[in-house]
Amino acid sequence: MVERTVLAGARVVLPTGVVEDGRVTVEGRRIAANAPASEGGEQAATLDFSGKGYWIVPGFVDMHVHGGGGASFSAGDPEEALTAIRTHRAHGTTTMVASTVTGDLDDLSRQAAVLSELTEQGDLAGIHFEGPFISPHRCGAHQPELLRDPHPADVRKLVDAARGAARMMTLAPELAGGLESVRLLADHGVIAAVGHTDSSYEATLDAVEAGATVATHLFNAMPSLLHRAPGPIAALLEDERVTVELINDGTHLHPAVLELAFARAGADRVAFITDAMGAAGMSDGMYPLGPMSVEVKDGVARIADGPTAGSIAGSTLTLDTAFKRAVTIDGLPVGDAVRALSATPARLLGVADRAGSLEPGKDADLVVLDASYDLVGVMRKGDWVVRPEVR
């Protein structure tokens, strides 16, 4: 017998809109049906959220995350990677891509071998290589001495090392070999993302024409938008082929800048990411990020020493916090927040057939939020990661 779970009485966010007093039926690992509770037949609800103001939204999809729970994907250790995965699952991220940090090519290849196995097991949706093919002028938390130009042979080496699990690579297209590498990535079905770049407006447009489709954490680690030199920000915002990543933690972006991005790109071209490092879900303190040491103080991560000391080093964000902030502080409609946290990244990663929305036939990945948009439940593929308490 296939186990059936029926969730009723919450506001259910579907691609067509919000269903008040909705019902979601889960059979085994998949969603079997969604409907208003009045159309749910005679099924007895396993969990009845009626009168509580709860929400049921799709599981979150994070296409840019480096670690969490004190663990890092760059460690090259499967158990450490699983710790990071479990941490973010408990905060609603049911699908995620593991992001690496700039390092030696051989070391990155070893990391890719470990992460590709976790992808094959279904724990990850793939690998994102952030560096080493980025600008030394916009390196942020990446070690400058490890950076290199994106020669296609080196890019291909990392793609091959991932054994089919490479989903995205961030590079600076203005560097030698940049456009050729964008084309190579596009030809191999890997997302070419423009980021950590000192590119001009015109060079960025060239990269998009060559096949780049994502802006890595737009606004961060790239030239500011200037009225005579619009740079990469304007080029990436204006092109309908580009989806822009945003880190909505209140540190990386001012709310007015986030509003600008949504106004120009629209919810279907925005993907909220965490860019989280190992301190996500943890307290302040010292943490590793690849070969670097990071100090987290008041929830903000910064490189502790070396030539990039003081630079923001990713975030300690989790996507449930990003969701609540989007709705309660940024004033986004819940439907737009769901698109940015679930549907849009799922489409980009090529997993929209099984994730990103609460539709029959898809994986039973969902998040239950209370009336204040705090997380109270997480289901992944039909199993409760965090089971809601219904009183």
C-alpha positions in Angstrom: 0.0 0.0 0.0 1.2 3.5 -0.9 1.1 5.8 2.1 -1.3 8.7 1.7 -1.0 12.1 3.5 -3.6 14.7 3.2 -2.9 18.3 4.2 -6.0 20.5 4.5 -7.2 23.9 5.6 -4.1 26.0 4.7 -3.6 28.6 2.0 -2.0 26.6 -0.8 0.2 28.6 -3.3 -0.2 27.1 -6.8 1.2 28.4 -10.2 -2.4 29.7 -10.9 -2.6 31.6 -7.6 -3.4 31.1 -3.9 -6.1 28.6 -3.0 -7.8 29.5 0.3 -8.7 26.6 2.5 -6.8 24.3 0.2 -5.9 20.6 0.2 -2.8 18.8 -0.9 -2.8 15.0 -1.2 0.5 13.2 -1.2 0.8 9.5 -2.2 4.2 8.0 -1.6 6.9 10.3 -2.8 4.7 12.4 -5.1 1.8 15.0 -5.0 -1.3 13.2 -6.1 -3.7 16.1 -6.1 -4.3 19.7 -5.1 -7.8 21.3 -4.7 -9.9 23.5 -2.4 -10.8 21.5 0.7 -14.5 21.5 -0.4 -13.4 19.5 -3.5 -11.3 17.0 -1.6 -13.8 14.2 -1.6 -14.2 12.1 1.5 -10.5 11.9 2.4 -9.8 12.4 6.0 -7.1 15.0 6.5 -3.9 13.7 8.0 -3.1 17.2 9.1 -5.9 19.8 9.3 -4.6 23.4 9.5 -8.0 25.0 9.4 -8.3 28.3 11.2 -4.6 28.8 11.7 -3.7 31.0 8.8 -1.1 28.6 7.6 0.5 28.5 4.2 1.7 25.5 2.1 4.3 26.5 -0.5 6.6 24.5 -2.8 9.9 23.3 -1.3 12.6 25.9 -1.9 15.3 25.5 -4.6 18.7 27.0 -3.9 21.0 27.1 -6.9 23.9 28.8 -5.1 24.9 27.6 -1.6 28.4 26.7 -0.2 27.5 25.1 3.1 25.7 25.2 6.4 25.5 23.6 9.8 29.2 24.2 10.3 30.0 22.2 7.1 31.3 23.2 3.7 30.8 21.6 0.3 34.4 22.6 -0.5 35.8 20.2 2.1 35.5 17.4 -0.3 34.1 15.1 2.4 30.7 13.4 1.7 29.6 13.4 5.4 30.4 17.1 5.7 28.4 17.8 2.6 25.5 15.8 4.0 25.6 17.9 7.1 25.2 21.0 5.0 22.4 19.5 3.0 20.5 18.4 6.1 20.8 21.9 7.6 19.3 23.6 4.7 16.6 21.0 4.3 15.4 21.7 7.8 15.0 25.3 6.7 12.9 24.4 3.7 15.4 23.9 0.9 14.4 20.6 -0.6 16.5 21.0 -3.8 20.0 22.5 -3.9 23.1 22.8 -6.0 26.4 22.6 -4.1 28.7 25.6 -4.8 32.4 25.4 -4.6 35.0 28.2 -3.9 38.0 29.1 -5.9 40.8 26.6 -5.5 43.5 24.7 -7.4 42.0 22.9 -10.4 43.0 19.5 -9.1 41.5 20.2 -5.7 38.3 21.4 -7.4 38.2 18.2 -9.5 38.5 16.1 -6.3 35.6 18.1 -4.7 33.5 17.6 -7.9 34.0 13.8 -7.7 32.6 13.7 -4.2 29.7 16.1 -5.0 28.9 14.2 -8.2 28.3 11.0 -6.2 25.8 12.9 -4.0 24.1 14.2 -7.1 23.8 10.6 -8.4 22.3 9.6 -5.1 19.7 12.4 -5.4 20.9 14.4 -2.4 22.0 17.3 -4.7 20.8 18.7 -7.9 24.3 19.3 -9.2 27.4 21.4 -8.8 28.1 25.1 -9.3 31.7 26.1 -9.8 32.1 29.7 -8.5 35.7 30.5 -9.5 38.5 30.3 -10.2 37.7 32.0 -13.6 36.8 35.3 -12.1 38.2 38.9 -12.1 41.0 39.7 -9.6 39.4 43.2 -9.4 36.1 41.7 -8.1 37.3 38.6 -6.3 35.4 39.3 -3.1 36.0 36.4 -0.7 38.0 34.4 -3.3 41.8 34.1 -2.9 43.4 36.3 -5.6 46.5 34.1 -6.1 44.3 31.2 -7.1 42.4 33.0 -9.8 43.1 32.3 -13.5 41.7 33.1 -16.9 38.9 30.9 -18.2 40.8 29.0 -20.8 38.4 26.5 -22.4 40.6 23.5 -21.7 40.6 24.3 -18.0 36.8 24.9 -18.0 36.3 21.6 -19.7 38.5 19.9 -17.1 36.1 20.9 -14.3 33.0 20.0 -16.4 34.4 16.6 -17.1 35.4 16.1 -13.4 31.8 16.6 -12.4 30.7 13.5 -14.5 27.5 15.1 -15.7 26.7 16.9 -12.5 28.0 20.4 -13.5 24.9 22.6 -13.5 26.5 26.1 -13.5 29.8 27.9 -13.6 30.4 31.5 -12.7 33.0 33.4 -14.7 34.1 36.9 -15.7 33.5 37.0 -19.5 36.0 39.9 -20.1 38.9 37.7 -19.2 40.9 35.9 -21.9 39.0 32.9 -23.1 35.8 34.1 -21.5 33.4 34.1 -24.5 34.8 30.9 -25.8 34.2 29.3 -22.4 30.7 30.6 -22.2 30.0 29.0 -25.6 31.6 25.7 -24.4 29.4 25.7 -21.3 26.3 26.4 -23.3 27.2 23.6 -25.7 27.6 21.1 -22.8 24.3 22.1 -21.1 26.0 23.9 -18.2 24.6 27.3 -17.1 27.2 30.1 -17.8 26.8 32.7 -15.1 28.3 36.2 -15.3 29.7 37.1 -11.9 32.7 38.4 -9.9 33.3 40.5 -13.1 34.7 43.9 -14.0 33.0 43.6 -17.4 31.6 46.6 -19.3 28.0 46.9 -20.5 29.0 45.9 -24.1 31.2 43.0 -23.0 28.4 41.7 -20.9 26.0 41.8 -23.8 28.5 39.8 -25.8 28.5 37.2 -23.1 24.7 36.9 -23.2 24.8 36.6 -26.9 27.4 33.8 -26.5 25.0 31.9 -24.2 25.3 33.3 -20.6 21.9 33.1 -18.9 22.5 33.9 -15.2 23.8 36.8 -13.2 25.6 35.6 -10.1 24.4 37.5 -7.1 23.5 40.6 -9.1 24.9 43.9 -7.8 27.5 42.1 -5.6 31.1 41.6 -6.9 30.6 43.7 -10.0 30.8 47.4 -11.0 28.1 49.7 -9.7 25.4 51.0 -12.0 26.6 54.4 -13.3 24.8 56.8 -15.6 27.6 56.9 -18.2 29.0 53.5 -17.6 26.0 51.2 -16.9 28.3 48.1 -16.7 27.1 44.6 -16.3 24.1 45.3 -14.0 22.1 47.2 -16.7 23.0 44.6 -19.4 22.0 41.7 -17.2 18.7 43.3 -16.0 17.5 44.3 -19.4 18.0 41.1 -21.3 15.0 38.7 -21.1 17.3 35.7 -21.5 19.0 36.3 -18.2 17.9 35.3 -14.7 19.4 37.3 -11.9 20.4 35.8 -8.5 19.6 38.0 -5.4 20.8 37.5 -1.8 17.9 38.8 0.3 19.5 38.8 3.7 19.4 42.6 4.4 23.2 42.8 4.2 24.0 42.2 0.6 21.2 44.3 -0.8 19.2 47.4 0.2 15.5 46.8 -0.1 15.2 49.5 -2.7 17.8 47.7 -4.9 15.8 44.5 -4.6 12.7 46.4 -5.6 14.5 47.8 -8.6 15.6 44.3 -9.7 12.0 43.0 -9.5 10.6 46.0 -11.2 13.0 45.6 -14.2 13.3 41.8 -14.4 10.0 40.6 -13.0 9.5 37.7 -10.6 10.0 35.1 -13.4 13.6 36.3 -13.9 14.7 36.5 -10.2 16.1 33.6 -8.3 16.6 34.1 -4.5 19.8 32.3 -3.3 21.5 32.0 0.0 25.2 32.0 -1.1 25.4 30.5 2.4 28.7 29.3 3.9 29.3 26.9 6.7 27.9 29.2 9.4 24.4 29.1 8.1 22.2 27.7 10.9 25.0 28.2 13.4 26.1 30.9 15.9 28.8 33.5 15.5 32.4 32.4 15.4 35.2 31.3 13.1 34.5 29.1 10.1 36.4 27.8 7.1 35.4 28.7 3.5 37.5 26.7 1.2 41.2 27.5 2.1 40.1 30.7 4.0 39.1 31.6 7.5 35.8 33.5 8.0 34.7 35.4 11.1 30.9 35.6 11.6 29.8 38.5 13.8 26.1 39.4 14.3 25.3 36.9 11.5 27.5 38.6 8.9 30.4 36.6 7.5 33.7 38.3 6.5 37.1 37.0 5.6 39.3 37.1 8.7 42.8 37.7 7.2 44.9 37.9 4.1 44.6 40.3 1.1 40.7 40.1 1.1 40.3 40.5 4.9 37.0 42.3 5.7 35.3 41.2 2.5 31.8 39.8 2.9 32.2 36.0 2.6 28.9 34.7 1.4 26.1 34.7 3.9 24.6 32.9 6.9 21.1 33.0 5.2 18.6 30.2 4.9 15.8 30.4 2.4 13.0 30.4 5.0 14.4 33.6 6.3 14.7 35.0 2.8 11.0 34.1 2.1 9.8 35.8 5.3 11.9 38.9 4.6 10.6 39.1 1.0 7.0 39.2 2.2 7.1 41.1 5.4 9.9 43.6 4.8 10.2 43.9 1.0 6.5 43.7 0.4 6.5 41.1 -2.3 3.3 39.2 -3.0 3.5 35.6 -1.7 3.2 34.3 -5.3 6.2 36.3 -6.4 8.3 35.1 -3.5 7.4 31.5 -4.3 8.4 32.0 -8.0 11.8 33.5 -6.9 12.4 30.8 -4.3 11.1 27.7 -6.1 9.7 27.8 -9.6 12.3 30.0 -11.3 15.4 28.2 -10.0 13.8 24.8 -10.7 13.3 25.8 -14.3 16.8 27.1 -14.6 18.2 23.9 -13.2 16.1 21.7 -15.5 14.2 20.1 -12.7 10.8 21.8 -13.1 9.3 18.5 -14.1 9.7 17.3 -10.5 10.2 20.4 -8.3 9.3 24.0 -8.0 5.5 23.9 -7.7 2.7 21.9 -6.0 1.4 20.1 -9.0 0.2 16.5 -9.4 3.0 14.1 -10.4 5.8 16.2 -9.0 7.9 15.3 -6.0 6.1 15.9 -2.7 8.4 18.7 -1.7 6.7 21.4 0.3 7.0 23.9 3.2 4.4 24.7 5.8 4.5 28.3 7.1 2.5 29.8 9.9 0.5 33.0 9.8 3.7 35.0 10.5 5.6 33.2 7.7 7.7 31.2 10.1 8.6 27.7 9.0 6.7 25.0 10.9 7.0 22.0 8.5 9.1 20.6 5.7 8.3 17.6 3.5 10.8 16.2 1.0 9.7 13.5 -1.4 6.8 12.5 0.9 8.9 12.3 4.1 8.7 14.8 6.8 12.0 16.6 7.5 10.2 18.8 10.0 6.8 17.6 11.0 4.2 20.3 11.8 2.6 20.2 15.2 -1.1 20.7 14.9 -3.0 21.5 18.1 
